[in-house]
Amino acid sequence: MPWGLKRFHETGALHFITWSCRDRQPLLAKPAHRDLLIRVLEQMRNRYRFGLIGFVIMPEHVHMLISEPQIETVSTVIGAVKLGFTRRVLSRDGPGAPLLAGVRSGDFSDHHFWMKRDYDFNVFSSPKVAEKLHYMHQNPVVRGLVERPEDWKWSSFRFYSCGENGRVKLNDGRWWEEKIQPKVS
């Protein structure tokens, strides 16, 4: 987390989370690794009971827009996703196996797959939710990975554009608005 950035918890706000692979290397370049991260994300979404509004998994970083979890904290959730993924990928690939072609064998351990810090930005309004979703969904296009956001299968774009359910359950922005709107009696 950048120095001086304040995180606010238990406010009902959403959290726009970004975290990166070690040294921003494309350790998620393999589709199998991105698929595995999606499976771990769904498992942790169920375990910690948080709403997932949107996400994108890029070759060297991840963006998520989530609610505060009902169990534990946002930082616990992110740590669990990172650790759960790392343990699974290292057990599958082997601790001495290179995680990426061209990376020296043994260059990464369970402590060094991810950068230690993550970025957590509180999102309090519907326009900001739309802005963050647009940013995430356009990320693969801007980076030249695909021509259209619907072509990148490791994001929530197709849920919003086509109503398709993916391998991780999403809660759209309407879900969030219903959660935070004051009840009128």
N, C-alpha and C positions, 0 to 999 in steps of 0.2 A: 504494500500500500504506500503511495507517495506520502512523504512527510507533510504534516499539516492538514491532510484530508481528514475530515471528521465523518465518522460513520454513525448513523442514527438507527437504533434498533427499537423494536416494539412501538413503532409509530403507525403501522399499517401500510407503510410505503412499500413499493416494490424496490428491488435491488438489481441494478444493471451491473453484472459481474464480468470482469475480464481477467483471464489469467493466461500465461504463456508457457511454452515449453522452454527448457533450459537454453539460455543464450539465443532465444527466439529461433532455434533450429526447427526445421520442418519434421519433427518427430511423429506428427500425425499425418504424414504424407500418404501412408498406406491406408487404403480404404478399410482394411480389416481393423486397423487401430481406431479409426473414426467410428466404425460399427460397434466395436467393443466399448468405446466411451459412451455411446448412446445407450447400450445395455446397462452399463454401470449407473448412468444418470437416471434411468428409469427405476432401477433398484433403490437408489438413494432417495428419489422423489417419493417412493412408497414408504421407505423406512422413516424419513424425517417429516413427511407430510407437508410438503410445500407445493405451491402452485407454480407451474412452469408456464410462463407467458410466451416466451420465445427463446430461440437459441440458434447459434451457428457454430460449427466446428470447422476451423480452418487448419491448414497444415501445421501451423506453429502457434496457434492460440485459439481460445474459446471465448465466446460471449454468451451470456445467459441473462434473461430477465426473469426473476423469480420473486415470489412472495416470501415473507418471513416464514420460516418453518414452524410448525406446531410443536415439534420436538427439537430441542437444542437451538443453536444459533446459525446464522448464515455462514460464518467462518467455519463452524463445525461441518456443515453440509459440504462446503467447497473442499475442505480437507478430506472428508470421507470420499468424495468423488475422485479426487486426485489419487489418494492412497489406494482405493479400490481398483481403479484402473491400472495403476502402476504395478500392484501385486499381480493382477491377472496377466498383464502383458509380459511381465518378466517371467512368470511361471510358464507361460505359453512359449515365449521366444527363448527362454533360458537366460539366466543372469549374465552369461558371457557373450550372448549373441548380439550382434549389432542391431539396433532398433531401426536403423536407416542405412540403406546402401551408401557406402562411402564414409560412414562413421566408424571409427576404430572400435574393435571389439573390446568390451569391458569399459568403454568410455562413460557409460551411464549406469547408475545404480538406482535403487529405489529412492534414494535421497536426492537424486540429480536429474530426474526426468523433467520435473517442472521447476520453474523459477519459484522462489520461496513466497513471494508476495503476490497478491492479487489486487485488482482495482474494484472498488465497490462504490457505485454512485446511486444515491437514493433518488427514486422517481416518484413524484407526488401527484402528477397530473396526467390526464388522458392525452393531451398533445405531446407530452414528453414520452409517454408509452409509444405512441405512433412514431415519433422520431427515432427512438431506440430500435424499434422493430424494423423500420426502413433501413437504418444504418446496418443492422445485422444482416438483413436479407440481401442488401446490395454489396456486401463485403466480397463475396466470391466473384461477382461481376467486375467490380472495380479492380480486383487483383488479377483479372484475366483468366481465372480458373474455368469460367463458363461464360456463355454469352447472355444467358437469362437466369434470373434467380431461381426459377423453377427447375433448372437443370442441376442444381447443387442439392443432392439428396440429404446432406447432413445439416439441414436447417429446418426451421419451422415454416418456411415460406409457403409450401404446398398446403399446409393446414389452413392458412389464411386465404390463399388464392383459390383453392379447389375444394376445401373442406375435407381433405384427405387426412386420415389419422395415420400417424407414423408409428414407429416402434417405441416412442416415448409419448406419454399422455400429456397433452397441452391444455391449458386453461386460457382461453382468449381474453382479451382486454375487458370484455363485458363482465366476465367472472370477477375481475379485480374491482371494477367500478361498483359492482353489487356489494362486494365485501367492505368497501370503505365509505360508501354513501351513508350519511346519517339516517337513522330510522326516524320517520315522521310519524308521530302518534296522533 
